[in-house]
Amino acid sequence: MIHKNIQPPAWAPAKGYANGVAARGTQIFVGGQIGWNAQQQFESDDFIAQVHQALRNVAAVLQAAGAGPEHMVRMTWYVLDRDEYNRRLKELGGVYRDVMGRHFPAMSCVQVAGLMEARAKVEIEVTAVIPD
């Protein structure tokens, strides 16, 4: 087992994330990834397209460290528009599963007033653990 999800027994099951994760091993900290490509150029101003690219960027950093989505234990999303995030959850789920599969770490999502890159609509950071 790569890691163990923590679920308090009396709680309703989490959907699309874990309430907690226990892991042991080499820790990888992926800095905030936004929806631009490897040349730091935005190809779209669409929220879902930027999420898809940001997730691909996260996966690329994990791969460079010898890890994959299955090693993620924590994910934090920073979004400009909470309403758009909620309105487009079905699309988000599709692009998430396209890149990360069915690996759902402990997750937080925060609406922010702005991100450092003016065109960015989302920023995602991840902590992963490669088992000992």
N, C-alpha and C positions, 0 to 999 in steps of 0.2 A: 504494500500500500504506500502510495506516495505521500499522502497526508490524510488526516482524519477530520471530517467535518464535525463541528460541535453543534448540537441541537438540543436545547433544554427540553425535557420530556413533555411538559405541559403546553409547549408553544405550538402554534400552527406552523406547518412546514414553510420554509422560505421558498419563494419562487424566483428563479433566475439568479440567486446568490446564496451564500452560506451565512448563517448567523455568526459562526466562528470557525476557525481552522487551526488545528495543531499540526506542527511540522518540525522536522529536525534535519539539518544539513547545511549546505552552502547557500547563503542568502544572496539573491540578486535583486537590486533595486533599480527599477526602470524609471528614469526621469519622465516628467510629463511629456507625452507625445500628442501632437496636434495633427490636424488633417491635411498636412502638406506632404509632398513626396520626398524621396531621398535627396533631391536637389533643393529642398526647402522652397518649393513652389506649390501654390494651391492650384488644383485642377478643377475645383468646384467650390461654390459658396453654399451648396445644399448641405443641410445638417447631416442627413444620413450618409451622403458621400464622404463627408469629413470624418464621421464616426468610423466608417469602413476603413478609410486610409489610416486614421489614428490607431485602430486595432491592428492593421497590418504592420504599422511601425512598431508597435509593442511586440508583436510576434517576431519581427526581424531582430530586435534587440535581444529577446529571449533566446532565439536561435543562435545568435552570435556568442551567447554565454553558455551554450550547450544545454539549454533548457527548452521547454515547450509550454503550451497553454496548460497542460496537465500539472505543471509545477507552480502555477499561480496560487498564492494564498491570500492576497489582498489586492483590491483594485479600487481606486478612487477616481471618479469622474467629476469634472468641473464643466458645467454647461452654462451657456448664456441665457437659455430660455427653458425654464422648467416646464412650461405648458407645451412647448413643441416636443420636448423629451417624452412627456406623458402621452401626448396625442399620437406620437409615431412609434410607440412601444413595439407594435407588431413588426414594423420594418426594422427597428433596432435589434429585435430578437433574431431576425433573419441574418443580418450582417454579422452580428455577434457569433452565431453558430457557424457561419461560413468561415470565419477566421479562427475562433477559439474552440469550436466544437461544443461539447456539453460539459465544459469545465467551468464551474461557477464558484469563484472564491468569495471570501467575505468582501462585501462591497459597500461603498458609500457613494452618494451622488449629491453634489452641492451646486446650487445656482450661484453664479458669481456675476459681478457687475461688468467685468471685462477680463480678457486674457492679454498677455503681452503682445501677441501678434494680432493686429487689428482685424484681420479676416477670419481668425480662428473662432469657431463656434463651440468647440469641445476640446478638452485636454484630459488625457487619461494617464495615470501613473499606476504602476504595478509593483508588488513585491512577490517574488517567487522563491521557492526553496527546492534545490536539488537534493534529494535524500542522501544521507551518508552511505 
